[in-house]
Every structure is written in C-alpha cells, then in structure tokens.
Amino acid sequence: MRRLRLLIVFPLCLSLTISGCGLQGLLGNKNKTSSTAKGGTQTIMAVSLDETDPNKLLITKGIDDLAKKENVQVKYLDQSAAGTESPLKGAKILIYQGGNVSILQKSQTEKIPVLALTQLPPGVKPEGIITPDQEKAGELMAQTLVSKVSEGQVIILQGDPTESGSQERLAGNKAILSKYPKLTVQTIASSTGSESVAKQGLVDFLQKNPGKVQGILAHTEKLAVQAGEVLKQTQLDKKIILVGGQANVTSLERMASGVQVGDVDTSPYLQGVNAYQWAQKIIKKEPLEVNDSITSEQGEIPAKIIQVKAVTPENLAVVQKSYTKTMQSAQQDKKQTEEKAKKEQKGDQASQGDSKKDESKAGAAQGSSGGGEKQAEGKTGTIPPGVEKVTERIKTETTRDYLDAQGKVIGTEKTTNDQVKTVPPDMLKQQAEQPKDAKTDQGDQSSQDKGTGK
C-alpha cells in the first residue's frame, strides 16, 4: 500500500505513552474553552470497534476521557446493532474500526461522515483515518528478531491480507529481513476469523522443516497466542523466537514469562484520543492535522499516523506498568458507567411506580365514600349505635409488566399500597340521617362499582 507523506510527524504529540502522560500538553488549553454550556444540544458520536481487538477498552478510554470533558455522548455500537430504529440516530459522526458492516451502509444512507480507526472500512471512503504506523511496526518486529538470529527460516503469520494495515506491516517485515541473505521467509496469511487455518499451516510447516525455523513474527495478538500454543505443544518454545506485533496486557505477561521475546506498542490510548479529536474537527468542519495519507480504492485518505515503539526486555517493565495501570483505570470507568446506568434505570422504574401509586390513591379516594359506608353498615346496613369514629382500610396491589417490541414480557414489577383513612364526622352524621332505602341503593351501587372495576 503506497503512502504519500504530506507533513512531518509532530514528535511531541506522538511520543506520549499509553498511560496518557502529557495528555494536557496535547490538548493545550482547548478543554477550557471548548466545553459546551450546560443545557446546550448534546453532540452524539457513534463508535463501532473491533470486538477482537485486545486493546478495545484502552481505545474507549482515550475517547471517553475527552468526551466527558465536553458535552458529548459516545454511543458504542455492538455486533447486534440493528433493528427498526437506526443505531446511528442523532449521531454526527461514526468512528469505525470494525463490527457490524451494515452500520457502514446505514452511515452512507443517512449521510453520516465516517472516521476510520486502525484500518480502512470496506466500500466506504472515510473522511480520514487514525492508525498506528503499520509499516514501522513491521520493521520493529523484524529488527527484534534479527537481533537474535541472522540465518535460518522465519515464518510471518500475517493478518488479513485484504486489510491495508496488514500489507504495510508485511512490507515493513520484509524490508528488514531482506537485508539478511541467510534468512528465508515463509508467509502464512489468514483472513479475519480463520486464524485456526494459520495455526494448522504453522504446525504443518514446522513438521516439514524440523530444526530449520528460527523465528516467528505474529502480526496480531490472536496469531501470537496460537503460535505460542503450537511452540509449547511441540516443545519448541525455547528454540524458536516469537515476536508479536500488538502489545497488550496479556502479551506483555508472556514476555515477562519468557514465552515471547518482543512486541510493538501501538499506543491504543492515543488512538482513541486522536480519533475523538479528529471526529470533533470533522463535525465542526475544521482543518485536520494531517501528517500522512493512505491510498485506497476510493482515492487518497487523509491520515493521522500514531508513532509506535518496540517493546524489549529492557523497557518491558515500564511499558507493562503503563498498560496495566491504564487498563485498570479503564475497567474502573466501565464499572462506574454500568452502575450509573443501573441506578438511572431503577430511578426511572421507581418514578413510574410512584406515579402508579398516586393513581391508585386517587382512585381509592374517589371510591372511599361508598366503600366506607358499606363497611360501617356491616350486616344490618346501619351504623351501630355509640359510634364516635370510623376508619377505613384501603389495600391495593398493582402489577406492571414490561414488554418488548414483540409483546413478550421481559420484566414484572409489583407494588402494594396499604392505607388507613378516617371518615369525616360530617359524613357519619349525613349517613346516620339518610333513609334506609337510600343507604341500600348506595351500597348496591358500590357493589356494582367494585364488580365493574370502577
């Protein structure tokens, strides 16, 4: 995939670590002035991420940390985002990394601009793309390997070859490996969801070339995991070097245990930060801070390339601490968001329950006259002699069913109201002075009301 360099990379912005240190420097004083006043129209950003990305939570944290400083709602779409109501309703932009492809079609139908993240989406020309430097990542992977071995066979476990990022990473691998004539390279590609095919291909190649393979470069975390499993099962984990290309908490733990010798930090937190910033600029029709462009079938796409760095045994402790700390913070944020959503849901249900109780009380008050009289009359239909005070007990039970669009009950709520009221003395006096026939007619009417549910 050809690249056209447009501007030089801003080293200050792109040298930030995943932990977000120096984020305020990246944002400058913008946050102080860009917040929308409370009560204003809230901007909605739709975000569809790749569910298989091991750093998905870190990307969301980069987005959320900025969104919460402004009057912006981030709407995350999952694989099932579909139905009668468009999941993009109200959204001003779609940040797309992966997920339900139909979301892309809806974005075109509803004329919602798309910002690509990590890789170019199929069949759509995005307004721009935020991506780690894929070619540089491939070079760093290969440099780590050749620092350990310089001859023999090397296997490249490539990601989906139809993705632009995968091709660039492969180009970076080969640019370094080609400098070592004693190394022979075997590439095993795998499309998304067919990593098991790559795993079997690796097993077959190792069996056909016993003792010849010296190293494996795994482009994605899923491929690195499978390569590690194969090496362990074949007892080659101490003989063949494994280098990953997508650092995450789990892969860094493998490095710490000696299963893997290298990785590449693609700064997922900064990917989220920059995706949010570019999304805002696109919404506001402001100029983008372009430092590259990527050629696609739809033409040149403005790009923001995020700097990457090699993870080696020398800097492993620092990088691992940074990833772990950011992940823990992201998990805490996610937990708080879920708890807040549950409280709001309970609050809405309680409010609806109170409203129903008020209606029940109003109905009970309207029917208290007839019902009270019948209770006071007892079997004889008259108020017993010597009565100075009359109380009436009203007990109501309300059952509420919550139904989905198909009419299926998905939740039930029951509320009970037990109320004791005192009949006013004037009413007692009026009842005592009423003719017996009138009282009987009123009691019959009360019975009819109860029978008809009034």
N, C-alpha and C positions, 0 to 999 in steps of 0.2 A: 504494500500500500504506500503510495507516494505521499510525501509530506512537503508542504511549502512553508518554510519558516518566514513569518511576517515580522515579528518583533523579537527582541531579545527577552530571555526569561528574567523575570524580576526576582533576583536571588533572595532578597529579604523576605518577600512574602512566601516563596516556595520552600524556604529552608526550615519552616516551622515543623515541629514534631507532631505526632499524632495526638499527644496529650493536649494540644491546643494552647501550649505556652506561647505567649506573644500574640494571641488572638486579638486583643485590644489594639495592638500595634497594626495588625492587618486591617482592622475596621476603622482605626483612627477615631475621630470624634463623630463619625457618622451616626452612630447609635443614639447620640444625644439629641440629634435634630431630626432623625428620620422616623421616629415613632409617631404613629397616627394618634390623634387625640382620642381619648375615650369617648365612646358613643358614636364614633365615625363608622363608615362602612368597612367591614372586615374583609380583607383580601383572603381568598382561598387558593391554596396551591395543592394540586393533586400530585401524588408521588407513587410511582409503581416501581418497586425494587425487585431484584433477582432473589428469589427465596433461597437459592443455593449459595449465595454469597456469604462466606463465614464472617464477614465484617459488616453485614447489613445493619446491625444495631449501632455500630460506630458511625456509619454514614448518617443514620437517622438522628444521632445525637448532634452531629455537625449542623444539620438542618434545623433541628429543634432549638438548639442553643441560641440561634439568631432569631428564629421565628417568635420565641417567647419575649424577646425584647421589643417587638413591634406588634402591631395589631394584625397579625397574620395567623390564619388557621391552616394547618397542614393536614391534608386528608390522605391517609395512606390507603392504597388500594391493594387488595389481596388477589389471589388467583381466581376467586369466585366473584369478583366484582362485575356483576351483570344484573339483569332484571329489567323490570318495567321502567324504573326511574334511572336515568343516566348516572353512573358513578361520578361523572365529571360535572354534574350540575353545580353551577355557581363558580367553577374553577376558572382562574385567569390564565393558568399555565399547567402543563403536565411535565413533570420531571420523570423521564422514563429510563430505567436500567434494564428491566425485564418484567416478566409476569404475563398477564393475560394480553395476548396480541390484539384482541378485539378492542382493547382500550385505545390503541393507536388509530383504529378505524373510526371510532367514535370521536376522537380528538379532531380528525380531519373533517368529519361531518359537521361537528359543532364549531369548527374554525377556532380551535384552541391551540395556541402555539406549543411546540414540543421542544424540551431541552433534553438532549441525550446525556446519559451518565455512563461512563466507562466504555460503552460500545455503541455503535450506530444502530438504530432500530430498523427493522426491515420495511421497505416500501414507503418510508416517510422521510421527508427532508426536514430535519430539525433546525431550529434557529441557531443552535450551537451545540457543542459537546464539551463536557468536562471529563477528562480522562487522565489517568497516570501515564507517564512516559513509557509506553509499552516497549518500544524498541530499546530504550535504555535498560529497562527491566530485564530483557533478554540478554543484553550484553553483560549485566552484572551477574546473572545466573551462570553464564559461561565462564566469566572471569573467576568466579569462586571455584568452579570445577577445575579449570586448568592450573589453578594454584596448587592443586593436589596431585593431578595426573596430567601427563602430556602425550601419552600414547595408548593405543588400545581402542576399544569400541565404546561409543557413547550413544545412549538412547535418549531421544527427545520425546516426551509424552506431551503432544500438542493438544491444546483445547480445540474448540470448534473451528475448523479451518475456514468456515464461511464468515467468521467474525473478523473485522478489520484489526482489532487489537491482537488477536491470535497470530495473524500473519506478520504483524510488526514485531511481535515478541520472537517468533521463529527467525525472522530476519536478523534480529539482534543476536540470537544464539549463534547462528551460522557465521556472522561477521567476525566473531571472536574465534570460534572453533576452526574456521578455515585457515587461520594463521599457524595451525599446528598440523603439519602434513602427516604425522604419525597417528593422528586420530581419525577414525572413520565414524561417520554419523548415520544413525538409523532413526527415522522419524515415524512415530506411530500416532496418527491423528484420531480424534474421537469427537463426534458431534455431541451437543448437549443431551444428556440422558443416556448416552451409550458408552459411558466410561468403563463399563464392565467388558466391553469389546476390547478396549485398550489394555485392560488388565490381562485378558487372555492372550492378547498379542505379545505382551511383555513376557508372560510365562513361556510362550512358545519360542520366543527369540532367545531367552536365557537357556532353554533346553538345547536348542540347536547350536548355540555358541558357548559351550561350557568354558569358564575361565577366561573369556575374552572381554566381557563387558566390564568397564572400569567405573562408569558413572551414569547417572540418570538425571535428566533435567525435567521436572514436572511443572507444567505451566500453571495449573490450578491446585487448590487445596484438595479437592476430591481426588485428582490424579496422584497427588503426593501421598495421600492416605493409602490408596490402593497399591502404589509402588512399595511403600513401607511394609504393607502386609505381605506382599509377594517376597520381598527380600528376607523378611523374618521367617516365613514358611519354608523357604529354600535354604535358610541358614547362610545367606549371603549379605546380611545386613552389616557385617564387619568388614566385608571385602569390597563392596560396591558403594561408591559415594552417591548420596541422594541430596539434590538441591531443589528447593521449592521456589515458586515464583509469586506466592500470595501469602505473605506473612499474616498470621492471626494468632490468637491466644494459644490454640491447640498446636499449631506448627512450631511455635516458639518453645513450647514444652517438649516437643520432640527433639528440638535442637539441644535443649538443656540436658536431655537424657542420652544424647549421643546418637540417636537414630538418624538424624538429619544434620548435615554439616553447614548448610547455608540457606538463606531465604532472601526475599525482597520486600522491604517496607514500602507499600504503595500509598501510605497516608490516607486511609479511608475517612478519617475525621475531616481532614481538609477537603476531601472530595465533596463531602456534604456541605461544608461551609461555602465553598466556591459555587456549588450548584445553587444554593439558596441566593447568593449574591447575584449570580447571573440571571436567575429567574426573576428577581426583583427588577433588574435593569431591563429585561425583555418586556415585563409588564408595563413599566414606566416609559418604554421606548427610549432608553438611554443608551449611549455607546457602550459596547462590550470591551473588556480588557483582553483583547485577543493577543496571544503570543504564538499562534501556530494556526494551521488549517489542515483539514484531512479531506482527501479526495474520495468521493463516493460516487455511486451510480447517479445520484441526484445533483452532483456537482461539488464544488468546494464548500466545506462546512467550517465556519469559524470555530476555533478550538482554544481551550484553556488547558494547557498541559501541566499536570502536577508532578513535581520533582519526586523521584524515587531514590532509595538508597539501599545498599547491600546490608544484610544482617549477617554478621560474622561472629565467631566465638568471642572476639574482642569487645564488640558493642552489644552483645546479646542481653546482658543484664539490664542495661539502660532501656533498650527497646522493649524488652519483656515487661519491665515495670510500667512503662508508659502505656502499653496496650492493656495490661491488666487493670491499671487504675482507671483508664477511660472506659473500659468495658463495665467495671463495677459501677461507675457513675451512671452509665447509660442504663444499666439494669435497674438501678435505684429510681431513675427518672421514669422508666417504663412502669415500675410498680406503683409509683405515686400517681401517674396518669390513670392507670387502671382503677386504683382505689377511688380517685376523684370521680371517675365516670360512674362507678358503682354507687357512690353517695348521691350523685345527682339523679341517678335513676331511682334510687329509693326515695329521694325527696319528691320527685315527680309522682311516684305512686302514693306517697303519704298525702300529698296535696290533693290528689284525686279522691283518696279515701275520705279526707276531711270534707270535701265537697259533697260526697255521697251521704256522709253522716248529717250534714246540715240539711240536706233534702229530706232525710228520714225524720229529723227532728221537726221540720216544718210540717210534714205530713202528720206526725203524731199530734202536734199542737192543734191542727185543724180538726182532727177526729177525737180530741180529748173530751169534748162536751158529751157526745152521745155515748162513748165508751165508759166515761166516768159515771154517768147516770146509771148505766146498767149494772156496774159493779156495786154501786151504792144501794141499788134497789134489792139486789140479792134475789132470793127465790120468790119473795112476796111482791117485788116490783115497787116497793115503797121504801123511803129512808127510815131506818129503825129509829125509834124514839130515843131521845137523850144524846143524839149525835152532835158534837160541837166542831169536829174537824174531819175532813175526808182527804185521804191521799190516794193517788193512783199510780201504779207502776206500769211503765211502758217499756217493753223489751223488743228491740228489732234486730234482725240479723240480715246482713247484706252479703251476697256472694257475687263477686265480679270475675268474669272470665276474659282473658286476653287472647285474641285470635290472630292468626297470621293472615296473609292475603288469600289463602285457600280456605279459610274458615276453620282451620284446625286449632284447637285450644292448646296454647303453649305456656299458659300460666293462669293460676287461680288465686284470688285474694278474698278473704273473708273478714268482715268487720262486724262487731256486735255493739249495740248501744243499749244500755240499761239505765233508764231514767225514772226518777220518782218526783211527782208533781203534787202540789196541794191544791185542791179545788177551792176557789174563792168562796167566802161566806155568802156573798150575794147570790151566787149560783145555787148554793144549797137552799137559800130561802125561796128562790124562784121555783126550784124543783119541788119543794115541800108544798107550795101554793098551787102547783099545776094540777088540773083534774087528772084522775086516774087514767082515763081514756087517752088523754094526750101523751102521758108518760109511756103508755103501752105502745102507741103509734111510733113514738120517738125511738123506743127500744127496738121495735121491729125494723125501723129504718136503719138503725145502727147495725143490726144483724145483716141486713141486705148489703150495707156498705162493705162489711168485712167479707161477705161472700163474693162480692164483685171485685175485691182488691182495692176499693177506694180509701 
